[in-house]
Amino acid sequence: MPSQENECLTISVESAAKLLGISRGLAYEMVRQKKIPSLHFGRIIRVPRYALESLLKAQGAGGRTDEV
């Protein structure tokens, strides 16, 4: 759960790219390949914060680092 009431549960693909330190294009490609979990609302694509945090934890716990 978010620590603050106004904290969004999802972030944009662009924001996820910045957090991951990758390009916007690579982030969209990884969403397309389902390597970054995402939610689609019409033309809007959002990345759930919890899913991004889980992805990073998995990478840090011995997951493949060449995918991110």
C-alpha positions as CSV (number, residue, x, y, z in Angstrom):
1,M,0.0,0.0,0.0
2,P,1.2,3.5,-0.7
3,S,2.7,5.3,2.3
4,Q,0.9,8.6,1.5
5,E,-2.7,9.0,0.4
6,N,-1.8,11.0,-2.7
7,E,0.9,8.6,-3.9
8,C,-0.1,6.9,-7.2
9,L,-0.3,3.1,-7.3
10,T,1.0,3.2,-10.9
11,I,3.6,5.2,-12.8
12,S,4.1,6.0,-16.5
13,V,6.4,3.9,-18.7
14,E,8.6,7.0,-18.9
15,S,8.9,7.3,-15.1
16,A,9.7,3.6,-14.9
17,A,12.4,4.0,-17.5
18,K,14.0,6.9,-15.4
19,L,13.8,4.8,-12.2
20,L,15.5,1.8,-14.0
21,G,18.1,4.0,-15.7
22,I,17.1,2.9,-19.2
23,S,15.8,4.7,-22.3
24,R,12.2,5.4,-22.9
25,G,12.3,3.2,-26.0
26,L,13.8,0.3,-24.2
27,A,11.2,0.6,-21.5
28,Y,8.3,0.4,-24.0
29,E,10.0,-2.5,-25.8
30,M,10.3,-4.4,-22.4
31,V,6.6,-3.7,-21.8
32,R,5.7,-5.0,-25.2
33,Q,7.8,-8.2,-24.5
34,K,6.1,-8.4,-21.1
35,K,9.5,-8.1,-19.2
36,I,8.0,-5.1,-17.4
37,P,4.5,-5.7,-16.0
38,S,2.0,-3.2,-17.2
39,L,-1.7,-2.2,-17.2
40,H,-3.4,-1.0,-20.3
41,F,-6.3,1.5,-20.1
42,G,-7.2,2.2,-23.7
43,R,-4.0,3.9,-25.1
44,I,-2.6,4.6,-21.7
45,I,0.0,2.2,-20.3
46,R,0.9,2.3,-16.6
47,V,3.4,0.3,-14.6
48,P,2.2,-0.8,-11.1
49,R,4.7,0.4,-8.5
50,Y,4.6,-2.9,-6.6
51,A,5.3,-4.9,-9.8
52,L,8.3,-2.7,-10.6
53,E,9.6,-3.1,-7.0
54,S,9.1,-6.9,-7.2
55,L,11.0,-7.0,-10.5
56,L,13.9,-5.1,-9.0
57,K,14.0,-7.3,-6.0
58,A,14.0,-10.4,-8.2
59,Q,16.9,-9.0,-10.2
60,G,18.8,-8.3,-7.0
61,A,18.2,-11.8,-5.6
62,G,20.0,-13.6,-8.4
63,G,17.7,-13.0,-11.3
64,R,19.1,-12.3,-14.8
65,T,20.4,-8.8,-15.0
66,D,20.9,-8.8,-18.8
67,E,17.1,-8.3,-19.2
68,V,16.9,-5.0,-17.3
